[in-house]
Amino acid sequence: MSTKTPSRLEKILAAGHMAVTSECGPPRGSKGEVITKKAEMIKDYVDAINITDNQTSVTRLCSLAACIRLKLMGLEPILQMVTRDRNRIALQSDILGAASFDLYNILCLSGDHQQFGDS
């Protein structure tokens, strides 16, 4: 089984080149066009766009949905997944969901402490 993917980001890094990425935070609601507008502003300057996952422990549009929007725009998304809110089964399920939409770039993080966010 090959570990290679069609990821443009992977190809840039494998060639030893520097990749430029930027972070986009999803909105605190379901308006996906917020991500679309942010991506339009930076798309010509980056190789990939990192979509945060409930940053600062605040409930937001899920990063998977935002990444799918970017993919539909022809952009290279990086799916952030924080382990703070997920057990192993949930992590595996989200990874399978990302794979079903051909999302190949995943950044796993522990996440911001809950004391900073929604109660």
Backbone as JSON Lines, residues from 0, in Angstrom:
{"i":0,"aa":"M","n":[0.84,-1.18,0.0],"ca":[0.0,0.0,0.0],"c":[0.89,1.24,0.0]}
{"i":1,"aa":"S","n":[0.58,2.15,-0.87],"ca":[1.37,3.38,-0.99],"c":[0.89,4.43,0.0]}
{"i":2,"aa":"T","n":[1.83,5.2,0.53],"ca":[1.46,6.3,1.41],"c":[1.4,7.62,0.66]}
{"i":3,"aa":"K","n":[1.62,7.58,-0.63],"ca":[1.56,8.8,-1.45],"c":[0.1,9.16,-1.7]}
{"i":4,"aa":"T","n":[-0.16,10.45,-1.76],"ca":[-1.51,10.95,-2.06],"c":[-1.4,11.95,-3.2]}
{"i":5,"aa":"P","n":[-2.53,12.33,-3.79],"ca":[-2.51,13.36,-4.83],"c":[-2.39,14.78,-4.27]}
{"i":6,"aa":"S","n":[-2.08,14.91,-3.0],"ca":[-1.99,16.22,-2.36],"c":[-0.93,17.1,-3.0]}
{"i":7,"aa":"R","n":[-1.33,18.29,-3.41],"ca":[-0.36,19.26,-3.96],"c":[0.62,19.68,-2.87]}
{"i":8,"aa":"L","n":[0.14,19.83,-1.65],"ca":[1.0,20.21,-0.53],"c":[2.08,19.15,-0.31]}
{"i":9,"aa":"E","n":[1.7,17.9,-0.36],"ca":[2.67,16.81,-0.19],"c":[3.74,16.86,-1.29]}
{"i":10,"aa":"K","n":[3.33,17.13,-2.5],"ca":[4.28,17.19,-3.63],"c":[5.28,18.34,-3.43]}
{"i":11,"aa":"I","n":[4.8,19.48,-2.98],"ca":[5.69,20.63,-2.74],"c":[6.72,20.29,-1.67]}
{"i":12,"aa":"L","n":[6.26,19.71,-0.57],"ca":[7.16,19.37,0.53],"c":[8.12,18.25,0.15]}
{"i":13,"aa":"A","n":[7.62,17.25,-0.59],"ca":[8.47,16.13,-1.01],"c":[9.59,16.6,-1.94]}
{"i":14,"aa":"A","n":[9.32,17.66,-2.7],"ca":[10.34,18.21,-3.6],"c":[11.36,19.07,-2.86]}
{"i":15,"aa":"G","n":[11.15,19.26,-1.56],"ca":[12.08,20.05,-0.77],"c":[11.85,21.55,-0.85]}
{"i":16,"aa":"H","n":[10.7,21.93,-1.37],"ca":[10.38,23.35,-1.49],"c":[9.64,23.84,-0.25]}
{"i":17,"aa":"M","n":[9.7,25.14,-0.02],"ca":[8.95,25.73,1.08],"c":[7.49,25.89,0.65]}
{"i":18,"aa":"A","n":[6.59,25.5,1.52],"ca":[5.16,25.67,1.27],"c":[4.65,26.85,2.09]}
{"i":19,"aa":"V","n":[3.78,27.62,1.49],"ca":[3.15,28.74,2.19],"c":[1.7,28.35,2.47]}
{"i":20,"aa":"T","n":[1.34,28.39,3.76],"ca":[-0.04,28.1,4.14],"c":[-0.58,29.26,4.96]}
{"i":21,"aa":"S","n":[-1.88,29.32,5.05],"ca":[-2.53,30.33,5.88],"c":[-3.68,29.66,6.61]}
{"i":22,"aa":"E","n":[-4.05,30.25,7.72],"ca":[-5.11,29.7,8.56],"c":[-6.4,30.48,8.34]}
{"i":23,"aa":"C","n":[-7.51,29.76,8.24],"ca":[-8.83,30.38,8.15],"c":[-9.7,29.79,9.25]}
{"i":24,"aa":"G","n":[-10.31,30.65,10.03],"ca":[-11.22,30.19,11.07],"c":[-12.65,30.21,10.58]}
{"i":25,"aa":"P","n":[-13.36,29.07,10.71],"ca":[-14.77,29.04,10.34],"c":[-15.6,29.96,11.23]}
{"i":26,"aa":"P","n":[-16.78,30.36,10.75],"ca":[-17.63,31.27,11.52],"c":[-18.3,30.58,12.7]}
{"i":27,"aa":"R","n":[-18.85,31.38,13.6],"ca":[-19.59,30.86,14.75],"c":[-21.03,30.56,14.37]}
{"i":28,"aa":"G","n":[-21.25,30.16,13.17],"ca":[-22.57,29.81,12.67],"c":[-22.43,28.94,11.44]}
{"i":29,"aa":"S","n":[-23.51,28.83,10.69],"ca":[-23.5,27.91,9.55],"c":[-23.28,28.59,8.2]}
{"i":30,"aa":"K","n":[-22.91,29.85,8.2],"ca":[-22.73,30.58,6.94],"c":[-21.37,30.25,6.32]}
{"i":31,"aa":"G","n":[-21.38,29.25,5.46],"ca":[-20.15,28.79,4.83],"c":[-19.52,29.8,3.9]}
{"i":32,"aa":"E","n":[-20.31,30.77,3.43],"ca":[-19.74,31.78,2.53],"c":[-18.68,32.63,3.22]}
{"i":33,"aa":"V","n":[-18.66,32.63,4.55],"ca":[-17.6,33.34,5.29],"c":[-16.24,32.73,4.93]}
{"i":34,"aa":"I","n":[-16.16,31.41,4.91],"ca":[-14.92,30.72,4.54],"c":[-14.58,31.0,3.08]}
{"i":35,"aa":"T","n":[-15.59,30.99,2.23],"ca":[-15.38,31.25,0.8],"c":[-14.76,32.63,0.6]}
{"i":36,"aa":"K","n":[-15.28,33.63,1.29],"ca":[-14.74,35.0,1.16],"c":[-13.3,35.09,1.65]}
{"i":37,"aa":"K","n":[-13.02,34.46,2.8],"ca":[-11.65,34.47,3.33],"c":[-10.7,33.79,2.36]}
{"i":38,"aa":"A","n":[-11.13,32.66,1.81],"ca":[-10.28,31.91,0.88],"c":[-10.01,32.71,-0.39]}
{"i":39,"aa":"E","n":[-11.02,33.4,-0.88],"ca":[-10.85,34.23,-2.09],"c":[-9.76,35.29,-1.88]}
{"i":40,"aa":"M","n":[-9.68,35.83,-0.67],"ca":[-8.69,36.88,-0.39],"c":[-7.25,36.36,-0.39]}
{"i":41,"aa":"I","n":[-7.05,35.11,-0.02],"ca":[-5.67,34.61,0.15],"c":[-5.25,33.56,-0.86]}
{"i":42,"aa":"K","n":[-6.17,33.06,-1.66],"ca":[-5.87,31.89,-2.52],"c":[-4.69,32.07,-3.46]}
{"i":43,"aa":"D","n":[-4.43,33.28,-3.91],"ca":[-3.33,33.51,-4.85],"c":[-1.97,33.62,-4.16]}
{"i":44,"aa":"Y","n":[-1.96,33.56,-2.84],"ca":[-0.72,33.76,-2.08],"c":[-0.27,32.52,-1.31]}
{"i":45,"aa":"V","n":[-1.08,31.46,-1.33],"ca":[-0.77,30.28,-0.52],"c":[-0.83,29.0,-1.34]}
{"i":46,"aa":"D","n":[-0.14,27.99,-0.83],"ca":[-0.19,26.66,-1.43],"c":[-1.33,25.84,-0.84]}
{"i":47,"aa":"A","n":[-1.7,26.13,0.4],"ca":[-2.76,25.4,1.08],"c":[-3.37,26.29,2.16]}
{"i":48,"aa":"I","n":[-4.61,25.96,2.55],"ca":[-5.31,26.74,3.58],"c":[-5.69,25.81,4.72]}
{"i":49,"aa":"N","n":[-5.24,26.18,5.9],"ca":[-5.47,25.41,7.13],"c":[-6.78,25.88,7.76]}
{"i":50,"aa":"I","n":[-7.72,24.95,7.94],"ca":[-9.02,25.28,8.53],"c":[-9.03,24.85,9.99]}
{"i":51,"aa":"T","n":[-9.21,25.82,10.87],"ca":[-9.16,25.53,12.31],"c":[-10.38,24.75,12.76]}
{"i":52,"aa":"D","n":[-10.23,24.07,13.89],"ca":[-11.27,23.2,14.44],"c":[-11.71,23.74,15.8]}
{"i":53,"aa":"N","n":[-12.8,24.48,15.8],"ca":[-13.34,25.07,17.03],"c":[-12.26,25.79,17.83]}
{"i":54,"aa":"Q","n":[-11.56,26.69,17.15],"ca":[-10.46,27.43,17.78],"c":[-10.94,28.18,19.0]}
{"i":55,"aa":"T","n":[-10.07,28.34,19.95],"ca":[-10.31,28.96,21.26],"c":[-11.47,28.29,22.0]}
{"i":56,"aa":"S","n":[-11.7,27.0,21.71],"ca":[-12.76,26.22,22.37],"c":[-14.14,26.85,22.2]}
{"i":57,"aa":"V","n":[-14.37,27.46,21.06],"ca":[-15.66,28.09,20.75],"c":[-16.32,27.3,19.63]}
{"i":58,"aa":"T","n":[-17.6,27.01,19.77],"ca":[-18.34,26.27,18.76],"c":[-18.41,27.05,17.46]}
{"i":59,"aa":"R","n":[-18.0,26.4,16.39],"ca":[-17.98,27.02,15.06],"c":[-18.4,25.99,14.02]}
{"i":60,"aa":"L","n":[-18.57,26.45,12.79],"ca":[-18.8,25.55,11.66],"c":[-17.69,24.5,11.66]}
{"i":61,"aa":"C","n":[-18.04,23.24,11.45],"ca":[-17.02,22.19,11.53],"c":[-15.98,22.34,10.43]}
{"i":62,"aa":"S","n":[-14.76,21.99,10.78],"ca":[-13.65,22.16,9.84],"c":[-13.81,21.26,8.62]}
{"i":63,"aa":"L","n":[-14.42,20.11,8.76],"ca":[-14.62,19.22,7.62],"c":[-15.51,19.89,6.57]}
{"i":64,"aa":"A","n":[-16.61,20.5,7.0],"ca":[-17.51,21.19,6.06],"c":[-16.79,22.35,5.38]}
{"i":65,"aa":"A","n":[-16.01,23.09,6.13],"ca":[-15.26,24.22,5.56],"c":[-14.23,23.72,4.55]}
{"i":66,"aa":"C","n":[-13.57,22.61,4.86],"ca":[-12.58,22.04,3.93],"c":[-13.24,21.57,2.63]}
{"i":67,"aa":"I","n":[-14.41,21.01,2.75],"ca":[-15.14,20.57,1.55],"c":[-15.44,21.78,0.67]}
{"i":68,"aa":"R","n":[-15.84,22.9,1.27],"ca":[-16.08,24.13,0.5],"c":[-14.83,24.55,-0.26]}
{"i":69,"aa":"L","n":[-13.68,24.52,0.41],"ca":[-12.42,24.9,-0.24],"c":[-12.09,23.94,-1.38]}
{"i":70,"aa":"K","n":[-12.29,22.66,-1.15],"ca":[-12.02,21.65,-2.17],"c":[-12.88,21.91,-3.41]}
{"i":71,"aa":"L","n":[-14.15,22.25,-3.2],"ca":[-15.05,22.56,-4.31],"c":[-14.62,23.81,-5.07]}
{"i":72,"aa":"M","n":[-13.86,24.67,-4.41],"ca":[-13.32,25.87,-5.06],"c":[-12.01,25.57,-5.8]}
{"i":73,"aa":"G","n":[-11.53,24.33,-5.72],"ca":[-10.28,23.95,-6.36],"c":[-9.05,24.27,-5.53]}
{"i":74,"aa":"L","n":[-9.24,24.53,-4.24],"ca":[-8.13,24.89,-3.36],"c":[-7.64,23.67,-2.6]}
{"i":75,"aa":"E","n":[-6.52,23.82,-1.93],"ca":[-5.87,22.74,-1.18],"c":[-6.1,22.95,0.32]}
{"i":76,"aa":"P","n":[-7.11,22.29,0.9],"ca":[-7.38,22.48,2.33],"c":[-6.52,21.58,3.22]}
{"i":77,"aa":"I","n":[-6.28,22.07,4.42],"ca":[-5.66,21.27,5.48],"c":[-6.69,21.19,6.6]}
{"i":78,"aa":"L","n":[-7.14,19.99,6.88],"ca":[-8.16,19.76,7.91],"c":[-7.49,19.71,9.27]}
{"i":79,"aa":"Q","n":[-7.88,20.62,10.15],"ca":[-7.41,20.55,11.54],"c":[-8.37,19.68,12.32]}
{"i":80,"aa":"M","n":[-7.81,18.81,13.15],"ca":[-8.62,17.98,14.05],"c":[-8.02,18.09,15.44]}
{"i":81,"aa":"V","n":[-8.83,18.56,16.4],"ca":[-8.33,18.62,17.77],"c":[-8.81,17.39,18.52]}
{"i":82,"aa":"T","n":[-7.92,16.86,19.35],"ca":[-8.24,15.66,20.12],"c":[-9.0,15.98,21.4]}
{"i":83,"aa":"R","n":[-9.05,17.25,21.76],"ca":[-9.71,17.69,22.99],"c":[-11.15,17.19,23.07]}
{"i":84,"aa":"D","n":[-11.87,17.19,21.96],"ca":[-13.31,16.9,21.96],"c":[-13.66,15.54,21.37]}
{"i":85,"aa":"R","n":[-12.68,14.72,21.05],"ca":[-12.96,13.47,20.34],"c":[-12.25,12.29,21.01]}
{"i":86,"aa":"N","n":[-12.95,11.17,21.01],"ca":[-12.28,9.93,21.41],"c":[-11.71,9.27,20.16]}
{"i":87,"aa":"R","n":[-11.08,8.13,20.32],"ca":[-10.41,7.46,19.19],"c":[-11.38,7.11,18.07]}
{"i":88,"aa":"I","n":[-12.57,6.65,18.4],"ca":[-13.55,6.28,17.38],"c":[-13.99,7.52,16.6]}
{"i":89,"aa":"A","n":[-14.22,8.62,17.28],"ca":[-14.62,9.86,16.6],"c":[-13.5,10.37,15.69]}
{"i":90,"aa":"L","n":[-12.26,10.28,16.14],"ca":[-11.13,10.68,15.29],"c":[-11.06,9.84,14.03]}
{"i":91,"aa":"Q","n":[-11.18,8.52,14.19],"ca":[-11.13,7.63,13.04],"c":[-12.29,7.91,12.08]}
{"i":92,"aa":"S","n":[-13.46,8.15,12.63],"ca":[-14.63,8.44,11.81],"c":[-14.44,9.72,11.01]}
{"i":93,"aa":"D","n":[-13.91,10.76,11.64],"ca":[-13.66,12.02,10.94],"c":[-12.61,11.86,9.85]}
{"i":94,"aa":"I","n":[-11.59,11.04,10.11],"ca":[-10.56,10.79,9.09],"c":[-11.16,10.06,7.9]}
{"i":95,"aa":"L","n":[-12.03,9.08,8.15],"ca":[-12.7,8.39,7.06],"c":[-13.6,9.34,6.27]}
{"i":96,"aa":"G","n":[-14.29,10.23,6.99],"ca":[-15.13,11.23,6.31],"c":[-14.3,12.13,5.42]}
{"i":97,"aa":"A","n":[-13.15,12.56,5.92],"ca":[-12.25,13.4,5.11],"c":[-11.77,12.64,3.88]}
{"i":98,"aa":"A","n":[-11.41,11.39,4.06],"ca":[-10.94,10.58,2.92],"c":[-12.03,10.41,1.88]}
{"i":99,"aa":"S","n":[-13.29,10.32,2.32],"ca":[-14.39,10.15,1.36],"c":[-14.57,11.37,0.47]}
{"i":100,"aa":"F","n":[-14.06,12.52,0.89],"ca":[-14.1,13.74,0.08],"c":[-12.74,14.07,-0.52]}
{"i":101,"aa":"D","n":[-11.83,13.1,-0.52],"ca":[-10.48,13.29,-1.07],"c":[-9.73,14.44,-0.41]}
{"i":102,"aa":"L","n":[-9.87,14.55,0.91],"ca":[-9.11,15.52,1.7],"c":[-7.92,14.76,2.28]}
{"i":103,"aa":"Y","n":[-6.71,15.15,1.87],"ca":[-5.52,14.37,2.19],"c":[-4.63,15.0,3.26]}
{"i":104,"aa":"N","n":[-4.83,16.27,3.56],"ca":[-3.96,16.97,4.5],"c":[-4.68,17.12,5.83]}
{"i":105,"aa":"I","n":[-4.12,16.53,6.88],"ca":[-4.74,16.59,8.2],"c":[-3.68,17.02,9.21]}
{"i":106,"aa":"L","n":[-4.06,17.98,10.05],"ca":[-3.19,18.44,11.14],"c":[-3.91,18.14,12.45]}
{"i":107,"aa":"C","n":[-3.35,17.23,13.24],"ca":[-3.94,16.88,14.54],"c":[-3.27,17.68,15.64]}
{"i":108,"aa":"L","n":[-4.1,18.25,16.5],"ca":[-3.62,19.08,17.61],"c":[-4.4,18.73,18.87]}
{"i":109,"aa":"S","n":[-3.87,19.1,20.02],"ca":[-4.6,18.86,21.27],"c":[-5.73,19.86,21.45]}
{"i":110,"aa":"G","n":[-5.58,21.08,20.96],"ca":[-6.63,22.09,21.05],"c":[-6.46,23.0,22.25]}
{"i":111,"aa":"D","n":[-7.13,24.14,22.18],"ca":[-7.11,25.11,23.29],"c":[-7.91,24.57,24.47]}
{"i":112,"aa":"H","n":[-7.5,24.92,25.67],"ca":[-8.19,24.47,26.87],"c":[-9.62,25.01,26.89]}
{"i":113,"aa":"Q","n":[-10.54,24.21,27.41],"ca":[-11.96,24.58,27.44],"c":[-12.25,25.84,28.24]}
{"i":114,"aa":"Q","n":[-11.37,26.2,29.16],"ca":[-11.62,27.39,29.98],"c":[-11.69,28.66,29.13]}
{"i":115,"aa":"F","n":[-11.13,28.62,27.91],"ca":[-11.13,29.81,27.06],"c":[-12.42,29.98,26.26]}
{"i":116,"aa":"G","n":[-13.2,28.93,26.13],"ca":[-14.31,28.97,25.18],"c":[-15.69,28.99,25.78]}
{"i":117,"aa":"D","n":[-16.63,28.46,24.98],"ca":[-18.03,28.4,25.38],"c":[-18.18,27.52,26.61]}
{"i":118,"aa":"S","n":[-19.17,27.86,27.42],"ca":[-19.4,27.02,28.6],"c":[-20.65,26.19,28.45]}
